[in-house]
Amino acid sequence: MDIVRSWRNVPGRLKGAALAIGNFDGVHRGHQAVLLEAKRIAEAEGRRSGAVVFEPHPRAFFAPDRPFFYLTPLPLKLELLAELGLDQTFVIPFDHALSSLSAEGFATDVVARGLGASHVVVGYDFTFGKGRTGTTEGLAAIGRAHGFGVDVVAPVGEGGATFSSSSIREHLRKGEAREAAEQLGYWWRIRGKVEPGHGRGKGLGFPTLNLPLAQGQAVAHGIYAMRVYHKGRRYAAAGYVGASPTFGDGTPALEAYLLDFDGNLYGEDVELEFIALLRGDRAFADKEALAKQMAEDCDAARVVLCKIESDDPIRRFPLGRALEAAALDCREPGC
């Protein structure tokens, strides 16, 4: 997939594409409907397909002092877009100049002239331009004047609820990993480089890998059944998100104890999937009580993960299958 980080001076071969436009944080199943419609139109017309995304997210730009909960930081978002089979993605810097463009200015200068779009696909709630004054009806009118078609995709959901990034964030804040995954079409994940910790887990007989939590990643605190990916291998894990009320200093942390693993991953890049919240966070009277509970947590995580390994409900979704295939070259140990 070609990635272009500007709307200016776009190479001629990348113009004339059918483009899906949006923030697409999470690339959830509703987003996928928009993106795949652009791909369908492109294939029918013999054109390239693509996406237009904005970095940073407009909410993060307008409120820099309020940490934003990114479901998919840009590198992961681009991988997901590539897995959907798009030919190209434009990453448009969301800055003062872009935020100051009127709706007509954005549609004419950026979409029509800059990107040279032949067709645009957006979601039903898409707005654009300064003050978010641009509507889908207005975009269609500008498209007719400047020679690009516009399709609007209806809401996508199940059980009377529409899939949305906001609702997925709320599920994760409540520890509802399965509900979030059902909307995403894959298990929600965090990536990072393993950092040295305080060594408390090792002292209790449960050495953990430690990852930084990005600002705004307001995930429910507690013990999780997780899966950890490293260099093509997947490991069952009992993970922890919280401020370590028994011994900690109140700073939220992300830790994972890999079941049936003997090694050192300091400095290595890993990816963690959130599968199920096993219990909430709480303090313990002493180290012995905490170690006993950690052993029980590991047993509970193993049960959940072995069941998922044999019958993963998220495997029925295309992105769930694609991410699994891309990450693995062997089976999960311990089941």
C-alpha positions in Angstrom: 0.0 0.0 0.0 1.4 3.4 -1.0 1.4 6.0 1.9 1.5 9.7 1.1 1.8 12.1 4.0 0.4 15.3 2.3 -2.4 16.4 0.0 0.0 18.7 -1.9 2.2 17.6 -4.8 0.5 14.2 -5.0 2.1 12.0 -7.7 -0.1 11.7 -10.8 -0.3 7.9 -10.7 -2.1 8.2 -7.2 -4.7 10.7 -8.4 -8.1 9.6 -9.8 -8.7 7.1 -7.0 -11.9 6.2 -5.1 -11.2 7.4 -1.6 -12.8 6.8 1.8 -12.4 9.8 4.0 -12.6 9.8 7.8 -10.6 9.5 11.0 -11.1 5.8 11.2 -9.8 5.4 14.7 -10.2 1.7 15.4 -11.0 0.8 11.8 -14.0 -0.9 13.3 -16.7 -2.7 11.3 -18.6 0.5 10.6 -15.4 2.0 9.2 -14.7 -1.1 7.2 -18.1 -0.8 5.4 -17.0 2.7 4.2 -13.5 1.6 3.3 -14.7 -1.5 1.4 -17.3 0.4 -0.5 -14.5 2.7 -1.8 -12.6 -0.5 -2.8 -15.7 -1.9 -4.5 -16.2 1.3 -6.5 -12.6 1.4 -7.5 -12.6 -2.2 -8.7 -15.8 -1.6 -10.7 -14.3 1.5 -12.4 -10.8 0.1 -12.9 -9.3 2.7 -10.5 -7.1 2.6 -7.4 -8.7 2.5 -4.0 -7.6 4.5 -1.0 -8.3 6.1 2.3 -7.8 9.6 3.6 -7.0 9.9 7.4 -6.0 12.8 9.6 -3.1 12.9 12.1 -3.3 13.9 14.8 -7.0 13.1 15.4 -8.9 16.4 15.4 -10.0 15.9 19.0 -6.3 15.7 20.0 -5.5 18.8 18.0 -8.3 21.0 19.5 -7.8 19.8 23.0 -4.0 19.0 23.4 -4.2 19.2 27.2 -6.8 16.4 27.3 -5.2 13.0 26.6 -7.0 11.3 23.7 -7.7 7.6 23.8 -6.4 6.3 20.5 -7.8 2.9 19.7 -5.3 2.5 16.8 -2.2 4.7 16.7 -1.2 5.5 13.2 1.2 2.6 12.5 -1.4 0.0 13.4 -4.1 1.9 11.6 -2.1 1.8 8.4 -1.5 -1.9 8.8 -5.3 -2.5 9.2 -6.0 -0.4 6.0 -3.4 -2.4 4.1 -5.0 -5.7 5.3 -8.3 -4.4 3.8 -6.6 -4.4 0.4 -6.5 -0.7 -0.2 -4.0 0.6 -2.8 -3.0 3.8 -1.0 -3.6 6.0 2.0 -3.2 9.7 2.4 -2.2 10.8 5.9 -3.2 14.4 6.0 -1.6 16.5 8.8 -4.3 18.1 10.8 -2.9 21.5 11.6 -4.0 25.1 11.9 -4.0 25.6 8.2 -6.2 22.5 7.5 -8.6 23.3 10.4 -9.1 26.8 9.1 -10.3 25.7 5.7 -14.0 26.2 5.0 -16.1 23.2 4.0 -15.9 24.3 0.3 -12.2 25.0 0.6 -11.5 21.5 1.9 -13.6 19.8 -0.7 -12.2 21.8 -3.6 -8.6 22.5 -2.7 -7.8 19.2 -0.8 -10.2 16.6 -2.2 -10.7 17.7 -5.8 -7.5 19.5 -6.7 -5.0 18.1 -4.3 -5.9 14.5 -4.1 -7.6 14.4 -7.5 -10.4 12.1 -6.2 -12.6 10.5 -8.7 -15.1 9.3 -6.1 -15.5 9.9 -2.4 -17.1 7.5 0.2 -18.0 8.8 3.7 -20.0 7.6 6.7 -23.5 8.9 7.4 -22.2 11.3 10.1 -19.3 12.7 8.2 -18.7 16.5 8.7 -15.8 18.6 7.4 -14.4 22.1 7.2 -14.0 24.8 9.8 -16.5 24.5 12.5 -17.6 21.1 11.0 -20.1 23.0 8.9 -19.8 20.7 5.8 -22.4 18.0 5.4 -22.7 14.9 3.2 -25.4 16.8 1.1 -23.0 19.7 0.7 -20.1 17.4 -0.2 -22.3 15.7 -2.9 -23.1 19.2 -4.4 -19.5 20.2 -4.5 -18.6 16.8 -6.0 -21.1 17.4 -8.9 -19.5 20.8 -9.5 -15.9 19.5 -9.4 -16.3 16.1 -11.1 -16.1 13.6 -8.3 -18.9 11.2 -7.1 -20.0 10.9 -3.5 -21.4 7.9 -1.8 -22.7 7.9 1.8 -22.7 4.7 3.8 -25.5 4.1 6.2 -24.9 3.2 9.9 -23.6 -0.3 10.6 -24.5 -2.1 13.8 -26.1 -4.9 15.6 -28.8 -5.3 18.2 -30.0 -1.8 17.8 -26.6 -0.3 18.5 -24.4 1.5 15.9 -20.7 0.6 15.8 -18.7 3.6 16.8 -15.2 4.5 18.1 -16.8 6.2 21.1 -18.8 3.1 22.2 -15.7 0.9 21.7 -13.7 3.2 24.0 -16.5 3.0 26.6 -16.5 -0.8 26.4 -12.7 -0.8 27.1 -13.1 1.6 30.0 -15.5 -0.9 31.5 -13.3 -3.8 30.8 -15.7 -5.3 28.2 -13.0 -6.7 25.8 -15.4 -9.1 24.0 -17.9 -6.3 23.3 -15.2 -4.1 22.0 -13.8 -6.8 19.8 -17.3 -7.5 18.3 -17.4 -4.0 17.1 -13.8 -3.8 16.0 -13.8 -7.2 14.2 -10.5 -8.1 16.0 -9.2 -8.2 19.6 -8.1 -4.8 20.7 -4.4 -4.6 21.1 -1.5 -2.5 22.5 2.0 -2.4 21.0 5.2 -1.3 22.6 8.8 -1.9 23.7 9.3 -3.9 26.8 10.7 -1.8 29.6 12.4 -2.7 32.9 10.0 -2.8 35.8 10.4 -2.7 39.6 11.0 -6.5 39.8 8.1 -7.0 42.2 6.5 -9.7 40.0 9.8 -11.6 39.7 10.1 -11.5 43.5 6.7 -13.1 43.8 7.6 -15.8 41.3 5.8 -14.2 38.4 8.2 -12.2 36.3 6.3 -9.8 34.0 7.0 -7.8 30.9 6.2 -4.1 31.3 4.9 -1.7 28.7 4.2 2.0 28.9 0.6 3.0 28.8 0.1 5.8 26.4 -1.6 8.9 27.7 -5.4 8.6 27.4 -5.5 4.8 27.2 -8.1 4.6 29.9 -8.6 0.8 30.0 -10.4 -0.7 33.0 -8.0 -1.6 35.8 -7.7 -5.3 36.7 -6.4 -8.7 35.7 -6.9 -9.8 32.1 -6.5 -12.9 30.0 -4.2 -11.7 27.3 -2.3 -13.0 24.3 1.2 -11.6 23.7 2.9 -11.7 20.2 6.6 -11.6 19.7 8.5 -12.5 16.5 5.8 -14.7 15.1 5.0 -16.5 18.3 1.9 -16.1 20.5 1.9 -16.6 24.2 -0.9 -17.0 26.7 -0.6 -14.5 29.4 -2.2 -13.1 32.6 -2.0 -9.3 32.2 -2.5 -6.5 34.7 -3.5 -2.9 34.1 -3.5 -0.7 37.2 -1.7 1.4 39.8 -0.5 -1.5 42.0 -2.4 -0.5 45.1 -0.6 -3.1 47.2 3.0 -1.8 46.6 2.8 0.7 43.8 3.2 4.5 43.7 -0.2 5.2 42.1 1.2 5.4 38.5 -0.9 3.2 36.1 1.1 0.4 34.5 0.7 -2.4 32.0 2.3 -5.8 32.9 1.9 -9.3 31.5 3.1 -12.6 32.9 3.7 -15.1 30.0 2.5 -18.6 30.9 4.9 -21.4 30.1 7.7 -18.9 29.0 11.2 -18.8 30.2 13.2 -15.9 28.8 13.9 -12.2 28.8 12.1 -9.8 26.4 13.6 -6.5 27.7 13.9 -4.0 24.8 11.9 -6.2 22.5 8.8 -5.0 20.6 5.6 -6.9 21.5 1.9 -6.7 20.9 -0.7 -7.5 23.6 -4.3 -8.5 22.9 -7.0 -8.0 25.5 -9.2 -11.0 25.6 -11.2 -10.9 28.9 -11.2 -9.0 32.2 -10.9 -11.7 34.9 -11.3 -9.5 38.0 -11.0 -5.9 39.1 -8.0 -4.4 40.8 -7.6 -4.5 44.5 -5.0 -4.3 47.3 -3.8 -7.3 49.3 -2.6 -7.6 52.9 0.8 -8.9 52.1 3.0 -10.5 49.4 1.9 -14.0 50.2 -1.8 -13.1 49.7 -0.9 -11.4 46.4 1.2 -14.3 45.2 -1.6 -16.8 46.0 -4.1 -14.7 44.0 -1.7 -14.3 41.1 -1.4 -18.1 40.8 -5.2 -18.3 40.7 -5.3 -15.6 38.1 -2.9 -17.5 35.9 -5.1 -20.6 36.1 -8.2 -18.6 35.2 -6.4 -16.9 32.3 -5.2 -20.3 31.0 -8.8 -21.6 31.0 -10.1 -18.6 29.1 -7.3 -18.6 26.5 -7.4 -22.3 25.8 -11.1 -22.0 25.1 -10.5 -19.1 22.8 -7.7 -21.0 21.0 -10.0 -23.8 20.1 -13.0 -21.6 19.2 -12.2 -17.9 18.8 -15.4 -16.0 18.1 -13.5 -13.1 16.6 -11.9 -15.3 14.0 -15.1 -15.1 12.0 -14.3 -11.5 11.0 -11.9 -10.8 8.1 -9.6 -8.5 10.1 -9.5 -10.9 13.0 -8.3 -13.7 10.8 -5.9 -11.4 8.9 -4.2 -10.1 12.0 -3.9 -13.6 13.4 -2.4 -15.0 10.2 0.0 -12.0 9.9 1.3 -12.4 13.5 1.8 -16.2 13.7 4.0 -18.8 12.4 3.3 -21.3 15.2 0.6 -22.3 17.6 0.2 -21.0 21.1 2.0 -22.9 23.8 0.3 -24.1 26.9 -3.0 -25.4 25.5 
